[in-house]
Amino acid sequence: MVELVRSSGKTVPEVARDLDLTETAVPAWVRQADIDASDRPGLTSAEREELARLRMENRVLREKRDILKRATAFFATQTR
């Protein structure tokens, strides 16, 4: 898609209409391709994937920690 935009000589909205895509999706893909090619600042696709994975892992670890805290508090009250 990005290559088509760059090589066709058409504008992004024209390419989007030709392929029956939303006009907001295509510019986002072109922008991300520029970032991935280091032509523009921002998070690369690989960095975005890693960030999403780390956020999910962090959420799971927090949930496990909270469960352990509750279990510790429960067993502390049971042993008295």
OpenMM code with the backbone's topology and positions (N, CA, C; nanometers):
from openmm import Vec3, app, unit

residues = "MET VAL GLU LEU VAL ARG SER SER GLY LYS THR VAL PRO GLU VAL ALA ARG ASP LEU ASP LEU THR GLU THR ALA VAL PRO ALA TRP VAL ARG GLN ALA ASP ILE ASP ALA SER ASP ARG PRO GLY LEU THR SER ALA GLU ARG GLU GLU LEU ALA ARG LEU ARG MET GLU ASN ARG VAL LEU ARG GLU LYS ARG ASP ILE LEU LYS ARG ALA THR ALA PHE PHE ALA THR GLN THR ARG".split()
positions = [
    Vec3(0.0830, -0.1181, 0.0000),
    Vec3(0.0000, 0.0000, 0.0000),
    Vec3(0.0878, 0.1249, 0.0000),
    Vec3(0.1842, 0.1284, 0.0898),
    Vec3(0.2738, 0.2438, 0.0994),
    Vec3(0.3518, 0.2604, -0.0306),
    Vec3(0.3994, 0.1507, -0.0836),
    Vec3(0.4753, 0.1562, -0.2090),
    Vec3(0.3873, 0.2070, -0.3230),
    Vec3(0.2626, 0.1685, -0.3232),
    Vec3(0.1693, 0.2152, -0.4253),
    Vec3(0.1513, 0.3664, -0.4166),
    Vec3(0.1381, 0.4173, -0.2955),
    Vec3(0.1230, 0.5622, -0.2760),
    Vec3(0.2465, 0.6345, -0.3272),
    Vec3(0.3629, 0.5806, -0.2947),
    Vec3(0.4880, 0.6470, -0.3310),
    Vec3(0.5194, 0.6367, -0.4804),
    Vec3(0.4835, 0.5273, -0.5423),
    Vec3(0.5226, 0.5069, -0.6824),
    Vec3(0.4162, 0.5473, -0.7839),
    Vec3(0.2924, 0.5614, -0.7411),
    Vec3(0.1845, 0.5881, -0.8375),
    Vec3(0.1770, 0.7335, -0.8813),
    Vec3(0.2297, 0.8233, -0.8017),
    Vec3(0.2176, 0.9641, -0.8352),
    Vec3(0.0831, 1.0218, -0.7964),
    Vec3(-0.0023, 0.9393, -0.7382),
    Vec3(-0.1339, 0.9848, -0.6930),
    Vec3(-0.1228, 1.0326, -0.5487),
    Vec3(-0.2202, 1.1127, -0.5087),
    Vec3(-0.2244, 1.1561, -0.3694),
    Vec3(-0.2774, 1.0427, -0.2824),
    Vec3(-0.2545, 1.0569, -0.1535),
    Vec3(-0.3016, 0.9539, -0.0597),
    Vec3(-0.4535, 0.9378, -0.0674),
    Vec3(-0.5316, 1.0455, -0.0672),
    Vec3(-0.6779, 1.0274, -0.0788),
    Vec3(-0.7197, 0.9579, -0.2080),
    Vec3(-0.6503, 0.9857, -0.3176),
    Vec3(-0.6842, 0.9198, -0.4440),
    Vec3(-0.6599, 0.7696, -0.4361),
    Vec3(-0.5462, 0.7310, -0.3809),
    Vec3(-0.5153, 0.5880, -0.3674),
    Vec3(-0.6166, 0.5215, -0.2743),
    Vec3(-0.6505, 0.5887, -0.1658),
    Vec3(-0.7483, 0.5335, -0.0714),
    Vec3(-0.8826, 0.5110, -0.1398),
    Vec3(-0.9263, 0.6087, -0.2172),
    Vec3(-1.0548, 0.5942, -0.2882),
    Vec3(-1.0480, 0.4827, -0.3921),
    Vec3(-0.9359, 0.4754, -0.4651),
    Vec3(-0.9220, 0.3712, -0.5673),
    Vec3(-0.9331, 0.2315, -0.5082),
    Vec3(-0.8817, 0.2145, -0.3863),
    Vec3(-0.8824, 0.0825, -0.3239),
    Vec3(-0.9949, 0.0653, -0.2223),
    Vec3(-1.0854, 0.1636, -0.2175),
    Vec3(-1.2005, 0.1596, -0.1276),
    Vec3(-1.1577, 0.1451, 0.0185),
    Vec3(-1.0583, 0.2264, 0.0587),
    Vec3(-1.0108, 0.2298, 0.1967),
    Vec3(-1.0438, 0.3649, 0.2567),
    Vec3(-1.0436, 0.3714, 0.3893),
    Vec3(-1.0683, 0.5006, 0.4528),
    Vec3(-0.9489, 0.5920, 0.4300),
    Vec3(-0.9778, 0.7200, 0.4180),
    Vec3(-0.8723, 0.8162, 0.3918),
    Vec3(-0.7836, 0.8394, 0.5133),
    Vec3(-0.8243, 0.7930, 0.6296),
    Vec3(-0.7408, 0.8102, 0.7493),
    Vec3(-0.6442, 0.6941, 0.7686),
    Vec3(-0.6756, 0.5782, 0.7180),
    Vec3(-0.5902, 0.4614, 0.7374),
    Vec3(-0.4627, 0.4706, 0.6536),
    Vec3(-0.4763, 0.5081, 0.5301),
    Vec3(-0.3618, 0.5097, 0.4386),
    Vec3(-0.2538, 0.6074, 0.4845),
    Vec3(-0.2869, 0.7315, 0.5228),
    Vec3(-0.1815, 0.8214, 0.5708),
    Vec3(-0.1115, 0.7677, 0.6958),
    Vec3(-0.1856, 0.6993, 0.7801),
    Vec3(-0.1246, 0.6413, 0.8998),
    Vec3(-0.0227, 0.5345, 0.8610),
    Vec3(-0.0545, 0.4548, 0.7598),
    Vec3(0.0396, 0.3519, 0.7137),
    Vec3(0.1643, 0.4151, 0.6533),
    Vec3(0.1444, 0.5210, 0.5764),
    Vec3(0.2581, 0.5904, 0.5151),
    Vec3(0.3453, 0.6523, 0.6235),
    Vec3(0.2824, 0.7161, 0.7216),
    Vec3(0.3562, 0.7750, 0.8344),
    Vec3(0.4374, 0.6691, 0.9078),
    Vec3(0.3733, 0.5537, 0.9365),
    Vec3(0.4429, 0.4472, 1.0087),
    Vec3(0.5576, 0.3912, 0.9254),
    Vec3(0.5406, 0.3808, 0.7960),
    Vec3(0.6481, 0.3338, 0.7091),
    Vec3(0.7656, 0.4314, 0.7124),
    Vec3(0.7367, 0.5605, 0.7181),
    Vec3(0.8435, 0.6604, 0.7294),
    Vec3(0.9179, 0.6469, 0.8619),
    Vec3(0.8452, 0.6214, 0.9665),
    Vec3(0.9073, 0.6023, 1.0982),
    Vec3(0.9940, 0.4771, 1.0965),
    Vec3(0.9419, 0.3679, 1.0400),
    Vec3(1.0174, 0.2430, 1.0331),
    Vec3(1.1442, 0.2579, 0.9503),
    Vec3(1.1407, 0.3481, 0.8510),
    Vec3(1.2575, 0.3706, 0.7654),
    Vec3(1.3505, 0.4770, 0.8236),
    Vec3(1.3209, 0.5229, 0.9446),
    Vec3(1.3996, 0.6258, 1.0137),
    Vec3(1.3969, 0.7595, 0.9408),
    Vec3(1.2944, 0.7836, 0.8624),
    Vec3(1.2793, 0.9114, 0.7942),
    Vec3(1.1993, 1.0113, 0.8771),
    Vec3(1.1425, 0.9640, 0.9865),
    Vec3(1.0578, 1.0472, 1.0702),
    Vec3(1.0722, 0.9976, 1.2142),
    Vec3(1.0703, 1.0874, 1.3131),
    Vec3(1.0828, 1.0420, 1.4526),
    Vec3(0.9555, 0.9726, 1.4998),
    Vec3(0.9726, 0.8798, 1.5909),
    Vec3(0.8582, 0.8092, 1.6473),
    Vec3(0.8939, 0.6648, 1.6764),
    Vec3(0.7984, 0.5918, 1.7310),
    Vec3(0.8184, 0.4510, 1.7631),
    Vec3(0.8022, 0.3659, 1.6380),
    Vec3(0.8988, 0.2792, 1.6145),
    Vec3(0.8879, 0.1884, 1.5008),
    Vec3(0.7824, 0.0827, 1.5315),
    Vec3(0.7455, 0.0078, 1.4298),
    Vec3(0.6466, -0.0991, 1.4488),
    Vec3(0.6961, -0.2009, 1.5503),
    Vec3(0.8238, -0.2356, 1.5428),
    Vec3(0.8810, -0.3319, 1.6369),
    Vec3(0.8773, -0.2768, 1.7793),
    Vec3(0.9067, -0.1486, 1.7944),
    Vec3(0.9026, -0.0871, 1.9268),
    Vec3(0.7602, -0.0817, 1.9800),
    Vec3(0.6645, -0.0548, 1.8926),
    Vec3(0.5236, -0.0538, 1.9342),
    Vec3(0.4789, -0.1924, 1.9813),
    Vec3(0.5204, -0.2953, 1.9078),
    Vec3(0.4847, -0.4319, 1.9467),
    Vec3(0.5479, -0.4674, 2.0810),
    Vec3(0.6745, -0.4309, 2.0987),
    Vec3(0.7420, -0.4599, 2.2256),
    Vec3(0.6761, -0.3845, 2.3402),
    Vec3(0.6409, -0.2589, 2.3180),
    Vec3(0.5752, -0.1798, 2.4207),
    Vec3(0.4408, -0.2419, 2.4600),
    Vec3(0.3644, -0.2860, 2.3628),
    Vec3(0.2358, -0.3505, 2.3916),
    Vec3(0.2565, -0.4792, 2.4704),
    Vec3(0.3580, -0.5576, 2.4304),
    Vec3(0.3863, -0.6829, 2.5008),
    Vec3(0.4293, -0.6550, 2.6446),
    Vec3(0.5145, -0.5556, 2.6650),
    Vec3(0.5615, -0.5220, 2.7987),
    Vec3(0.4492, -0.4670, 2.8864),
    Vec3(0.3603, -0.3887, 2.8274),
    Vec3(0.2461, -0.3380, 2.9041),
    Vec3(0.1553, -0.4518, 2.9486),
    Vec3(0.1336, -0.5486, 2.8600),
    Vec3(0.0504, -0.6630, 2.8959),
    Vec3(0.1179, -0.7446, 3.0066),
    Vec3(0.2466, -0.7680, 2.9907),
    Vec3(0.3215, -0.8430, 3.0919),
    Vec3(0.3176, -0.7703, 3.2259),
    Vec3(0.3328, -0.6396, 3.2226),
    Vec3(0.3280, -0.5598, 3.3442),
    Vec3(0.1925, -0.5707, 3.4124),
    Vec3(0.0852, -0.5669, 3.3332),
    Vec3(-0.0504, -0.5793, 3.3882),
    Vec3(-0.0694, -0.7153, 3.4549),
    Vec3(-0.0216, -0.8210, 3.3909),
    Vec3(-0.0341, -0.9554, 3.4473),
    Vec3(0.0447, -0.9660, 3.5779),
    Vec3(0.1651, -0.9116, 3.5784),
    Vec3(0.2476, -0.9170, 3.6999),
    Vec3(0.1842, -0.8383, 3.8140),
    Vec3(0.1231, -0.7252, 3.7839),
    Vec3(0.0545, -0.6484, 3.8888),
    Vec3(-0.0639, -0.7265, 3.9442),
    Vec3(-0.1378, -0.7928, 3.8566),
    Vec3(-0.2513, -0.8731, 3.9022),
    Vec3(-0.2038, -0.9853, 3.9935),
    Vec3(-0.0955, -1.0526, 3.9548),
    Vec3(-0.0411, -1.1604, 4.0384),
    Vec3(0.0055, -1.1068, 4.1726),
    Vec3(0.0721, -0.9905, 4.1701),
    Vec3(0.1183, -0.9288, 4.2946),
    Vec3(0.0002, -0.8977, 4.3852),
    Vec3(-0.1069, -0.8418, 4.3288),
    Vec3(-0.2246, -0.8068, 4.4087),
    Vec3(-0.2894, -0.9310, 4.4682),
    Vec3(-0.2940, -1.0389, 4.3915),
    Vec3(-0.3500, -1.1648, 4.4432),
    Vec3(-0.2654, -1.2144, 4.5592),
    Vec3(-0.1346, -1.2097, 4.5455),
    Vec3(-0.0462, -1.2543, 4.6534),
    Vec3(-0.0602, -1.1662, 4.7772),
    Vec3(-0.0786, -1.0363, 4.7594),
    Vec3(-0.0992, -0.9464, 4.8736),
    Vec3(-0.2263, -0.9836, 4.9489),
    Vec3(-0.3337, -1.0079, 4.8731),
    Vec3(-0.4607, -1.0439, 4.9364),
    Vec3(-0.4502, -1.1784, 5.0071),
    Vec3(-0.3806, -1.2724, 4.9433),
    Vec3(-0.3644, -1.4040, 5.0058),
    Vec3(-0.2818, -1.3932, 5.1333),
    Vec3(-0.1779, -1.3133, 5.1300),
    Vec3(-0.0936, -1.2939, 5.2484),
    Vec3(-0.1748, -1.2313, 5.3607),
    Vec3(-0.2544, -1.1310, 5.3301),
    Vec3(-0.3375, -1.0658, 5.4317),
    Vec3(-0.4402, -1.1642, 5.4874),
    Vec3(-0.4992, -1.2454, 5.3993),
    Vec3(-0.5975, -1.3438, 5.4440),
    Vec3(-0.5348, -1.4445, 5.5389),
    Vec3(-0.4211, -1.4999, 5.5011),
    Vec3(-0.3574, -1.6018, 5.5857),
    Vec3(-0.2997, -1.5418, 5.7121),
    Vec3(-0.2622, -1.4173, 5.7099),
    Vec3(-0.2131, -1.3510, 5.8313),
    Vec3(-0.3235, -1.3376, 5.9340),
    Vec3(-0.4455, -1.3118, 5.8892),
    Vec3(-0.5577, -1.3000, 5.9830),
    Vec3(-0.6033, -1.4380, 6.0320),
    Vec3(-0.5823, -1.5437, 5.9558),
    Vec3(-0.6245, -1.6779, 5.9913),
    Vec3(-0.5333, -1.7420, 6.0960),
    Vec3(-0.4095, -1.7000, 6.1023),
    Vec3(-0.3138, -1.7643, 6.1945),
    Vec3(-0.3176, -1.7035, 6.3316),
    Vec3(-0.3918, -1.5963, 6.3541),
    Vec3(-0.3989, -1.5318, 6.4867),
    Vec3(-0.4995, -1.5964, 6.5737),
] * unit.nanometer
topology = app.Topology()
chain = topology.addChain("A")
for resn in residues:
    res = topology.addResidue(resn, chain)
    for name in ("N", "CA", "C"):
        topology.addAtom(name, app.Element.getBySymbol(name[0]), res)
